[in-house]
Amino acid sequence: MQSHMPGYQEYITLNPNIRFGKPCIKNTRIAVQDILNWLASGMTYEEIIEDFPELSVEAIRAALAFAADTERRTKLISA
């Protein structure tokens, strides 16, 4: 059974003028990559939101869903 968070698009935006076009949380300059790095370093949702109150649990989950969806669509291209 595939777990998929529909609607992460409401939280993620791509704008070439913000963070060089990296996927970011809407209305912020916080990139999906930033959130993934914070989580990978051991920060909790609560710690991230304390440091960046413009984020929400839903926005963090949307970043994870976006990354999972991107990973799912990634294919190895052999040379």
GROMACS elastic network, one bead per residue, 0.5 to 0.9 nm:
[ bonds ]
;  ai    aj funct       b0    kb
    4    65     6  0.70702   500
    4    68     6  0.88056   500
    4    69     6  0.82879   500
    5     8     6  0.65514   500
    5    61     6  0.82602   500
    5    62     6  0.73412   500
    5    65     6  0.60301   500
    5    66     6  0.86661   500
    6     9     6  0.79763   500
    6    62     6  0.88120   500
    6    65     6  0.84194   500
    7    10     6  0.56767   500
    7    11     6  0.77816   500
    7    62     6  0.78770   500
    8    11     6  0.54505   500
    8    12     6  0.63781   500
    8    58     6  0.87131   500
    8    59     6  0.79668   500
    8    61     6  0.81153   500
    8    63     6  0.73655   500
    8    64     6  0.89951   500
    8    65     6  0.66580   500
    8    66     6  0.64732   500
    9    12     6  0.51461   500
    9    13     6  0.72015   500
    9    62     6  0.78317   500
    9    66     6  0.80720   500
   10    13     6  0.79821   500
   10    26     6  0.78421   500
   10    62     6  0.84914   500
   11    24     6  0.81744   500
   11    25     6  0.54906   500
   11    26     6  0.54597   500
   11    27     6  0.88977   500
   11    58     6  0.82301   500
   11    59     6  0.58981   500
   11    62     6  0.63688   500
   11    63     6  0.79152   500
   12    23     6  0.62405   500
   12    24     6  0.54953   500
   12    26     6  0.54882   500
   12    31     6  0.88616   500
   12    32     6  0.80480   500
   12    59     6  0.81238   500
   12    62     6  0.73264   500
   12    63     6  0.72367   500
   12    66     6  0.78572   500
   13    21     6  0.88471   500
   13    22     6  0.84342   500
   13    23     6  0.56171   500
   13    24     6  0.54142   500
   13    25     6  0.61735   500
   13    26     6  0.54564   500
   13    27     6  0.85575   500
   14    17     6  0.88567   500
   14    18     6  0.78313   500
   14    21     6  0.55097   500
   14    22     6  0.61243   500
   14    24     6  0.64143   500
   14    25     6  0.88442   500
   14    26     6  0.86134   500
   15    18     6  0.54185   500
   15    19     6  0.78877   500
   15    20     6  0.75939   500
   15    22     6  0.73199   500
   15    23     6  0.76222   500
   15    24     6  0.82135   500
   16    19     6  0.73108   500
   16    20     6  0.53382   500
   16    22     6  0.75416   500
   17    20     6  0.59775   500
   17    21     6  0.62987   500
   18    21     6  0.57020   500
   18    22     6  0.73368   500
   18    23     6  0.88941   500
   18    24     6  0.80795   500
   18    28     6  0.89500   500
   18    29     6  0.65673   500
   19    22     6  0.56421   500
   19    23     6  0.82243   500
   19    24     6  0.78937   500
   19    29     6  0.67241   500
   19    30     6  0.83424   500
   19    31     6  0.74188   500
   21    24     6  0.82566   500
   22    31     6  0.64052   500
   22    32     6  0.77980   500
   22    33     6  0.82442   500
   23    26     6  0.89813   500
   23    30     6  0.86027   500
   23    31     6  0.56901   500
   23    32     6  0.58440   500
   23    33     6  0.79409   500
   23    63     6  0.88126   500
   23    66     6  0.89272   500
   24    27     6  0.84024   500
   24    28     6  0.69681   500
   24    29     6  0.62478   500
   24    30     6  0.53925   500
   24    32     6  0.54281   500
   24    33     6  0.82667   500
   24    34     6  0.89435   500
   24    63     6  0.83229   500
   25    28     6  0.56749   500
   25    29     6  0.70049   500
   25    30     6  0.57878   500
   25    31     6  0.62643   500
   25    32     6  0.68601   500
   25    55     6  0.80376   500
   25    59     6  0.68540   500
   25    60     6  0.86434   500
   25    62     6  0.86104   500
   25    63     6  0.76168   500
   26    29     6  0.79160   500
   26    30     6  0.83964   500
   26    59     6  0.88882   500
   27    30     6  0.87883   500
   27    54     6  0.87325   500
   28    31     6  0.82508   500
   28    54     6  0.75353   500
   28    55     6  0.85577   500
   30    33     6  0.82911   500
   30    34     6  0.64990   500
   30    35     6  0.76133   500
   30    52     6  0.89560   500
   30    55     6  0.87824   500
   31    34     6  0.51519   500
   31    35     6  0.67644   500
   31    36     6  0.88476   500
   31    63     6  0.85217   500
   32    35     6  0.52518   500
   32    36     6  0.62934   500
   32    37     6  0.86840   500
   32    60     6  0.82974   500
   32    62     6  0.88064   500
   32    63     6  0.52441   500
   32    64     6  0.77876   500
   32    66     6  0.80076   500
   32    67     6  0.75853   500
   33    36     6  0.50694   500
   33    37     6  0.61170   500
   33    38     6  0.86250   500
   33    63     6  0.82625   500
   33    67     6  0.85378   500
   34    37     6  0.51496   500
   34    38     6  0.62214   500
   34    39     6  0.86868   500
   35    38     6  0.51175   500
   35    39     6  0.61906   500
   35    40     6  0.84858   500
   35    48     6  0.80469   500
   35    60     6  0.68535   500
   35    63     6  0.70658   500
   35    64     6  0.82654   500
   36    39     6  0.51844   500
   36    40     6  0.59904   500
   36    41     6  0.85450   500
   36    60     6  0.87104   500
   36    63     6  0.76034   500
   36    64     6  0.72063   500
   36    67     6  0.83719   500
   37    41     6  0.60815   500
   37    42     6  0.87458   500
   37    43     6  0.89232   500
   38    41     6  0.51313   500
   38    42     6  0.65942   500
   38    43     6  0.55134   500
   38    44     6  0.81819   500
   38    48     6  0.74081   500
   39    42     6  0.52110   500
   39    43     6  0.50398   500
   39    44     6  0.65267   500
   39    45     6  0.77530   500
   39    48     6  0.83747   500
   40    43     6  0.73181   500
   43    46     6  0.80320   500
   43    47     6  0.59581   500
   43    48     6  0.65133   500
   44    47     6  0.51479   500
   44    48     6  0.63082   500
   44    49     6  0.86354   500
   45    48     6  0.51866   500
   45    49     6  0.61613   500
   45    50     6  0.85228   500
   45    56     6  0.83359   500
   45    57     6  0.64987   500
   45    60     6  0.73563   500
   46    49     6  0.51685   500
   46    50     6  0.60270   500
   46    51     6  0.86574   500
   46    57     6  0.81650   500
   47    51     6  0.62636   500
   47    52     6  0.84698   500
   48    51     6  0.51977   500
   48    52     6  0.58939   500
   48    53     6  0.79189   500
   48    55     6  0.78670   500
   48    56     6  0.89513   500
   48    60     6  0.88467   500
   49    54     6  0.72897   500
   49    55     6  0.56593   500
   49    56     6  0.64025   500
   49    57     6  0.77340   500
   50    53     6  0.56260   500
   50    55     6  0.88859   500
   52    55     6  0.58492   500
   52    56     6  0.88227   500
   53    56     6  0.73291   500
   55    58     6  0.81226   500
   55    59     6  0.60234   500
   55    60     6  0.71276   500
   56    59     6  0.50815   500
   56    60     6  0.63648   500
   56    61     6  0.86205   500
   57    60     6  0.51443   500
   57    61     6  0.61638   500
   57    62     6  0.85057   500
   58    61     6  0.50541   500
   58    62     6  0.59935   500
   58    63     6  0.86256   500
   59    63     6  0.62547   500
   59    64     6  0.87386   500
   60    63     6  0.50951   500
   60    64     6  0.64436   500
   60    65     6  0.87073   500
   61    64     6  0.50140   500
   61    65     6  0.60978   500
   61    66     6  0.84865   500
   62    66     6  0.59719   500
   62    67     6  0.84928   500
   63    66     6  0.50676   500
   63    67     6  0.61694   500
   63    68     6  0.85791   500
   64    67     6  0.50886   500
   64    68     6  0.60834   500
   64    69     6  0.85157   500
   65    68     6  0.50109   500
   65    69     6  0.60174   500
   65    70     6  0.84677   500
   66    69     6  0.51035   500
   66    70     6  0.61010   500
   66    71     6  0.85470   500
   67    70     6  0.50206   500
   67    71     6  0.60628   500
   67    72     6  0.85058   500
   68    71     6  0.50085   500
   68    72     6  0.60460   500
   68    73     6  0.86636   500
   69    73     6  0.63466   500
   69    74     6  0.87527   500
   70    73     6  0.52068   500
   70    74     6  0.62796   500
   71    74     6  0.50785   500
   71    75     6  0.84098   500
   72    75     6  0.81476   500
